[in-house]
Structures are given as structure tokens and as C-alpha cells.
Amino acid sequence: MCGADDRLLSSALVETRQATKNEACPTVQPICGHYSKIFMATPVRVLIADDHPLIRSGLRALLDRDGEFKVVAEAADGYEAIELALQHKPDLILLDVAMPRLSGTDAAQHISEKLPNSRIIIVSMHSDESYVLRALKAGARGYLLKASPEADVVAAARAVAAGNAYFSPSITRMLVEDYMAEVKRRGVDDSYDLLSLREKEILQLLVAGKSNRDIAGLLHVSVATVETHRTTVFRKLNVHSLPELILYAVRKGLVS
């Protein structure tokens, strides 16, 4: 049976061949008198970390081909990922969860502490909730399964680069189904309904990656007011950290 790595390797071969073909005859397509989007905005600078060279090549070809991204470095293990991240300060980092010497989640934790503006996607073959929560606690904003189609890879890169969270659709479905089954089993009301409209608004902004100060500016309230609402949201939903809140939002279908 073909596994997740096999499917991604197969996709990588196609991407690498296509990229080589395109490089032989580069073309620029004007749109209504203007060049395409790759020339209209600064591309998102990307670091890819995976211990399989072919997967790195395939991801590079896929993202470079899209035009919104520019891969600036590749790493083969967690320590090299940290070193290259500190050197290049990329906008977006794709980290394989299982790499030699240092795992992707451990590398993510170190990078997010040193480079809080670099956004991280963990790429994994594991769909267990424990892996997702571990990635979020390490500072990742996205979690992408290795069996994902090409369109999901690009969608994840765009979403996370824009400051949003992203999870593979199959993970989202699993978390939503588990949440609904748990609510039904316990016979309790949905705690989300306990939130006021303002608290729901703040929940959405927190999940979108906004800081307390950002939210205060957007809602024209004081930072202290935001902190009070944030504490209330955590208490009502029985969550104890921002990663847990993000996971709750995914279960509720508030994050796609």
C-alpha cells in the first residue's frame, strides 16, 4: 500500500520535473497591461525543512511555481532548520515533524522564541490530536498532513503567511466529529453559547493571531478590558492556553 510519504514523494517528482521544464523556457504573462502577481508584490520568503531531499525539491517547485512564494533555504534536520532560520529570517517555515537530530516541533519551539514573526507550519503523517496540540504549543500556526493534495499545501502556506491558522481538512473534520460526540456523550450544553458577543469576537481575534494590544486597537477598548475578556473566555471554555483555545476553535468549526 502506498503511504503518505510515497504519495508526497510521487508528487515531488512531478513538481521537480515540471520546474525543470519551465526553467528551460521561462515566460511572463501580462494581465490587462500588468505583470502577474509574482511581480506585483514581494514574495513570501520560505524555509523548507525535511530530511528527504526529494520532498524538499517537490515543495520548493510547488511553492516557487505559485509565484507568491520564494524558497530561500532548505534544511535536512532540526538543528539546521534553526541555524538557517536565524540566518535568513524567513516569513514562513515548513517543518517536517520527524527529522534527524532534532524534531520539527522542538525546532519550532526554538524558532518561535527567537523569531516570533516567522510563521510555522508543521508537516506530519500523524493526525492524532496530541500531535496537533504539541505543534501548536511549539508555536506552529498550521498543521499539514503529508498525504495532502498540492492545493492544500498552497492554501496552508497562504493562510499561515497571512497570519491565520490552517489545518488539513481531514484533521478539522476529525476534531469537529470528536467534539460533537463528546458533547453528546456528556449530555452538556455547548460552552460556546455561554460567551457574550464581545467574548466571541475576542475569541476569533485571538485565534487569528492578534495580540491583546492589536485587539484593543481594533475594538477601541483598553488592553486591560481585552485581558479581562480573554480571562473570561478561557474560564468559560475551560482552556488554559492559546494553543488549547485554537484547538477548541478548530473543533467548533471556527477555524477551517
ZICOR-V861047 format. One record per residue. N is the residue number from 0. RES is the residue in three letters. SS is DSSP state (H for helix, E for strand, - for the rest). D_FIRST is the distance of its C-alpha to the first C-alpha in whole Angstrom. Layout:
# ZICOR-V861047
n=N res=RES ss=SS d_first=D_FIRST
n=N res=RES ss=SS d_first=D_FIRST
This chain:
# ZICOR-V861047
n=0 res=MET ss=- d_first=0
n=1 res=CYS ss=- d_first=4
n=2 res=GLY ss=- d_first=6
n=3 res=ALA ss=H d_first=10
n=4 res=ASP ss=H d_first=11
n=5 res=ASP ss=H d_first=9
n=6 res=ARG ss=H d_first=10
n=7 res=LEU ss=H d_first=14
n=8 res=LEU ss=H d_first=14
n=9 res=SER ss=H d_first=14
n=10 res=SER ss=H d_first=16
n=11 res=ALA ss=H d_first=18
n=12 res=LEU ss=H d_first=19
n=13 res=VAL ss=H d_first=20
n=14 res=GLU ss=H d_first=22
n=15 res=THR ss=H d_first=24
n=16 res=ARG ss=H d_first=24
n=17 res=GLN ss=H d_first=26
n=18 res=ALA ss=H d_first=28
n=19 res=THR ss=H d_first=29
n=20 res=LYS ss=H d_first=30
n=21 res=ASN ss=H d_first=32
n=22 res=GLU ss=H d_first=34
n=23 res=ALA ss=H d_first=36
n=24 res=CYS ss=- d_first=37
n=25 res=PRO ss=- d_first=38
n=26 res=THR ss=- d_first=39
n=27 res=VAL ss=- d_first=41
n=28 res=GLN ss=- d_first=41
n=29 res=PRO ss=E d_first=44
n=30 res=ILE ss=E d_first=44
n=31 res=CYS ss=- d_first=48
n=32 res=GLY ss=- d_first=49
n=33 res=HIS ss=E d_first=47
n=34 res=TYR ss=E d_first=44
n=35 res=SER ss=- d_first=41
n=36 res=LYS ss=H d_first=40
n=37 res=ILE ss=H d_first=39
n=38 res=PHE ss=H d_first=42
n=39 res=MET ss=- d_first=44
n=40 res=ALA ss=- d_first=43
n=41 res=THR ss=- d_first=42
n=42 res=PRO ss=- d_first=38
n=43 res=VAL ss=E d_first=36
n=44 res=ARG ss=E d_first=36
n=45 res=VAL ss=E d_first=32
n=46 res=LEU ss=E d_first=31
n=47 res=ILE ss=E d_first=27
n=48 res=ALA ss=E d_first=26
n=49 res=ASP ss=- d_first=23
n=50 res=ASP ss=- d_first=22
n=51 res=HIS ss=- d_first=20
n=52 res=PRO ss=H d_first=22
n=53 res=LEU ss=H d_first=20
n=54 res=ILE ss=H d_first=19
n=55 res=ARG ss=H d_first=23
n=56 res=SER ss=H d_first=24
n=57 res=GLY ss=H d_first=22
n=58 res=LEU ss=H d_first=23
n=59 res=ARG ss=H d_first=26
n=60 res=ALA ss=H d_first=26
n=61 res=LEU ss=H d_first=25
n=62 res=LEU ss=H d_first=28
n=63 res=ASP ss=H d_first=30
n=64 res=ARG ss=H d_first=30
n=65 res=ASP ss=H d_first=31
n=66 res=GLY ss=- d_first=34
n=67 res=GLU ss=- d_first=35
n=68 res=PHE ss=E d_first=33
n=69 res=LYS ss=E d_first=34
n=70 res=VAL ss=E d_first=32
n=71 res=VAL ss=E d_first=35
n=72 res=ALA ss=E d_first=33
n=73 res=GLU ss=E d_first=29
n=74 res=ALA ss=E d_first=29
n=75 res=ALA ss=- d_first=26
n=76 res=ASP ss=- d_first=27
n=77 res=GLY ss=H d_first=29
n=78 res=TYR ss=H d_first=32
n=79 res=GLU ss=H d_first=32
n=80 res=ALA ss=H d_first=31
n=81 res=ILE ss=H d_first=34
n=82 res=GLU ss=H d_first=37
n=83 res=LEU ss=H d_first=36
n=84 res=ALA ss=H d_first=36
n=85 res=LEU ss=H d_first=39
n=86 res=GLN ss=H d_first=40
n=87 res=HIS ss=H d_first=39
n=88 res=LYS ss=- d_first=39
n=89 res=PRO ss=- d_first=36
n=90 res=ASP ss=- d_first=36
n=91 res=LEU ss=E d_first=33
n=92 res=ILE ss=E d_first=30
n=93 res=LEU ss=E d_first=26
n=94 res=LEU ss=E d_first=25
n=95 res=ASP ss=E d_first=22
n=96 res=VAL ss=- d_first=22
n=97 res=ALA ss=- d_first=21
n=98 res=MET ss=- d_first=23
n=99 res=PRO ss=- d_first=25
n=100 res=ARG ss=- d_first=29
n=101 res=LEU ss=- d_first=29
n=102 res=SER ss=- d_first=26
n=103 res=GLY ss=H d_first=26
n=104 res=THR ss=H d_first=28
n=105 res=ASP ss=H d_first=31
n=106 res=ALA ss=H d_first=31
n=107 res=ALA ss=H d_first=31
n=108 res=GLN ss=H d_first=34
n=109 res=HIS ss=H d_first=36
n=110 res=ILE ss=H d_first=36
n=111 res=SER ss=H d_first=37
n=112 res=GLU ss=H d_first=40
n=113 res=LYS ss=H d_first=41
n=114 res=LEU ss=- d_first=40
n=115 res=PRO ss=- d_first=40
n=116 res=ASN ss=- d_first=40
n=117 res=SER ss=- d_first=37
n=118 res=ARG ss=E d_first=34
n=119 res=ILE ss=E d_first=31
n=120 res=ILE ss=E d_first=27
n=121 res=ILE ss=E d_first=24
n=122 res=VAL ss=E d_first=21
n=123 res=SER ss=E d_first=18
n=124 res=MET ss=- d_first=15
n=125 res=HIS ss=- d_first=17
n=126 res=SER ss=- d_first=18
n=127 res=ASP ss=- d_first=21
n=128 res=GLU ss=H d_first=24
n=129 res=SER ss=H d_first=26
n=130 res=TYR ss=H d_first=24
n=131 res=VAL ss=H d_first=25
n=132 res=LEU ss=H d_first=29
n=133 res=ARG ss=H d_first=29
n=134 res=ALA ss=H d_first=28
n=135 res=LEU ss=H d_first=31
n=136 res=LYS ss=H d_first=33
n=137 res=ALA ss=- d_first=32
n=138 res=GLY ss=- d_first=34
n=139 res=ALA ss=- d_first=31
n=140 res=ARG ss=- d_first=31
n=141 res=GLY ss=E d_first=28
n=142 res=TYR ss=E d_first=24
n=143 res=LEU ss=E d_first=21
n=144 res=LEU ss=E d_first=17
n=145 res=LYS ss=- d_first=15
n=146 res=ALA ss=- d_first=13
n=147 res=SER ss=- d_first=17
n=148 res=PRO ss=- d_first=18
n=149 res=GLU ss=H d_first=21
n=150 res=ALA ss=H d_first=23
n=151 res=ASP ss=H d_first=23
n=152 res=VAL ss=H d_first=23
n=153 res=VAL ss=H d_first=26
n=154 res=ALA ss=H d_first=27
n=155 res=ALA ss=H d_first=27
n=156 res=ALA ss=H d_first=29
n=157 res=ARG ss=H d_first=31
n=158 res=ALA ss=H d_first=32
n=159 res=VAL ss=H d_first=32
n=160 res=ALA ss=H d_first=34
n=161 res=ALA ss=- d_first=36
n=162 res=GLY ss=- d_first=37
n=163 res=ASN ss=- d_first=35
n=164 res=ALA ss=- d_first=32
n=165 res=TYR ss=E d_first=28
n=166 res=PHE ss=E d_first=25
n=167 res=SER ss=- d_first=22
n=168 res=PRO ss=H d_first=22
n=169 res=SER ss=H d_first=20
n=170 res=ILE ss=H d_first=22
n=171 res=THR ss=H d_first=25
n=172 res=ARG ss=H d_first=24
n=173 res=MET ss=H d_first=23
n=174 res=LEU ss=H d_first=26
n=175 res=VAL ss=H d_first=28
n=176 res=GLU ss=H d_first=27
n=177 res=ASP ss=H d_first=27
n=178 res=TYR ss=H d_first=31
n=179 res=MET ss=H d_first=32
n=180 res=ALA ss=H d_first=31
n=181 res=GLU ss=H d_first=33
n=182 res=VAL ss=H d_first=36
n=183 res=LYS ss=H d_first=36
n=184 res=ARG ss=H d_first=35
n=185 res=ARG ss=H d_first=38
n=186 res=GLY ss=- d_first=40
n=187 res=VAL ss=- d_first=42
n=188 res=ASP ss=- d_first=43
n=189 res=ASP ss=- d_first=41
n=190 res=SER ss=H d_first=42
n=191 res=TYR ss=H d_first=42
n=192 res=ASP ss=H d_first=44
n=193 res=LEU ss=H d_first=47
n=194 res=LEU ss=- d_first=47
n=195 res=SER ss=- d_first=49
n=196 res=LEU ss=H d_first=49
n=197 res=ARG ss=H d_first=50
n=198 res=GLU ss=H d_first=47
n=199 res=LYS ss=H d_first=44
n=200 res=GLU ss=H d_first=45
n=201 res=ILE ss=H d_first=45
n=202 res=LEU ss=H d_first=42
n=203 res=GLN ss=H d_first=41
n=204 res=LEU ss=H d_first=42
n=205 res=LEU ss=H d_first=41
n=206 res=VAL ss=H d_first=38
n=207 res=ALA ss=- d_first=38
n=208 res=GLY ss=- d_first=39
n=209 res=LYS ss=- d_first=43
n=210 res=SER ss=- d_first=45
n=211 res=ASN ss=H d_first=48
n=212 res=ARG ss=H d_first=50
n=213 res=ASP ss=H d_first=48
n=214 res=ILE ss=H d_first=48
n=215 res=ALA ss=H d_first=52
n=216 res=GLY ss=H d_first=53
n=217 res=LEU ss=H d_first=51
n=218 res=LEU ss=H d_first=52
n=219 res=HIS ss=- d_first=56
n=220 res=VAL ss=- d_first=56
n=221 res=SER ss=- d_first=57
n=222 res=VAL ss=H d_first=54
n=223 res=ALA ss=H d_first=55
n=224 res=THR ss=H d_first=55
n=225 res=VAL ss=H d_first=51
n=226 res=GLU ss=H d_first=51
n=227 res=THR ss=H d_first=52
n=228 res=HIS ss=H d_first=50
n=229 res=ARG ss=H d_first=47
n=230 res=THR ss=H d_first=48
n=231 res=THR ss=H d_first=49
n=232 res=VAL ss=H d_first=45
n=233 res=PHE ss=H d_first=44
n=234 res=ARG ss=H d_first=46
n=235 res=LYS ss=H d_first=45
n=236 res=LEU ss=H d_first=42
n=237 res=ASN ss=- d_first=41
n=238 res=VAL ss=- d_first=40
n=239 res=HIS ss=- d_first=41
n=240 res=SER ss=- d_first=39
n=241 res=LEU ss=H d_first=38
n=242 res=PRO ss=H d_first=34
n=243 res=GLU ss=H d_first=35
n=244 res=LEU ss=H d_first=37
n=245 res=ILE ss=H d_first=34
n=246 res=LEU ss=H d_first=31
n=247 res=TYR ss=H d_first=34
n=248 res=ALA ss=H d_first=34
n=249 res=VAL ss=H d_first=31
n=250 res=ARG ss=H d_first=30
n=251 res=LYS ss=- d_first=34
n=252 res=GLY ss=- d_first=32
n=253 res=LEU ss=- d_first=35
n=254 res=VAL ss=- d_first=32
n=255 res=SER ss=- d_first=30
